[in-house]
Amino acid sequence: MPFHELIARYRRWKSIHETIAALERLPTGELDDLGIARWRIPELARRHAA
C-alpha cells in the first residue's frame, strides 16, 4: 500500500472519530433539534468523512 494511501486512510479515520466525539458531547435535546438520533452518530460520521 502506497504511503499516500496510508495517510489518506489515517486522515479519514481521524475525521470520523473527531466527528463522533463532537456529536456525542451534544445534549440529546440539541441532537433532536438537528434531527440526529444518538444511535446514528457513527453512521453519520462515516458518511461525513467519505
C-alpha positions as CSV (number, residue, x, y, z in Angstrom):
1,M,0.0,0.0,0.0
2,P,1.5,3.4,-1.0
3,F,2.4,5.8,1.7
4,H,-0.1,8.5,0.5
5,E,-2.9,6.0,0.8
6,L,-2.0,5.2,4.4
7,I,-2.0,8.9,5.1
8,A,-5.5,9.3,3.5
9,R,-6.9,6.4,5.5
10,Y,-5.5,7.8,8.7
11,R,-7.0,11.3,8.0
12,R,-10.4,9.7,7.3
13,W,-10.2,7.6,10.5
14,K,-9.3,10.7,12.5
15,S,-12.1,12.8,10.9
16,I,-14.6,10.0,11.7
17,H,-13.5,9.8,15.4
18,E,-13.4,13.6,15.8
19,T,-16.9,13.9,14.4
20,I,-18.2,11.2,16.7
21,A,-16.6,12.8,19.7
22,A,-18.1,16.2,18.9
23,L,-21.6,14.9,18.3
24,E,-21.5,12.7,21.4
25,R,-20.7,15.8,23.5
26,L,-24.0,17.4,22.4
27,P,-27.0,17.1,24.7
28,T,-29.8,14.9,23.4
29,G,-32.1,18.0,23.0
30,E,-29.6,19.6,20.7
31,L,-29.3,16.4,18.7
32,D,-33.0,16.3,18.4
33,D,-33.1,19.8,17.1
34,L,-30.6,18.8,14.4
35,G,-32.7,15.7,13.6
36,I,-29.9,13.3,14.7
37,A,-30.7,10.2,16.7
38,R,-27.8,9.4,19.0
39,W,-27.6,5.8,17.7
40,R,-26.9,7.2,14.2
41,I,-23.9,9.2,15.1
42,P,-21.3,6.7,13.9
43,E,-23.1,6.2,10.6
44,L,-23.3,10.0,10.0
45,A,-19.6,10.4,10.9
46,R,-18.6,7.8,8.4
47,R,-20.8,9.4,5.7
48,H,-19.3,12.8,6.5
49,A,-15.8,11.6,6.1
50,A,-16.4,9.8,2.8
